């Protein structure tokens, strides 16, 4: 992902100096020692336009990555690990969606069978 690549380069100081103030760590925003103090601070956005900007999406995406990917030493190793992670996540989502479709079809078939059985055995009290 280009966003991941950009954020990795930023975190390692591999971008030009013009980007040095673009992102901040949470511990640079306040002095509280929290779980996320070593993660990037996610700036507040009031509009959709800002939510799709690199300043919002970058930290949000990079903070969601596992530590073994974030702590890679080289950009090439980072890209390999990131692709593996994204592919495994995509395959997991696809498997879950296939399972949901299978369950939906199974329930639909069961409902059809039940309806057929109910029609076959009409209660006597309806026609008396």
Secondary structure, DSSP 8 states (H G I E B T S, - for coil): -HHHHHHHHHHTT-S-GGGTTS--BHHHH-----TTTTSB-----SSHHHHTSHHHHHHHHHHTS-HHHHT-SSHHHHHHHHHHHHHHHHHHHHHHHHHHHHHHHHHHHHHHHHHHHHHHS--GGGG-
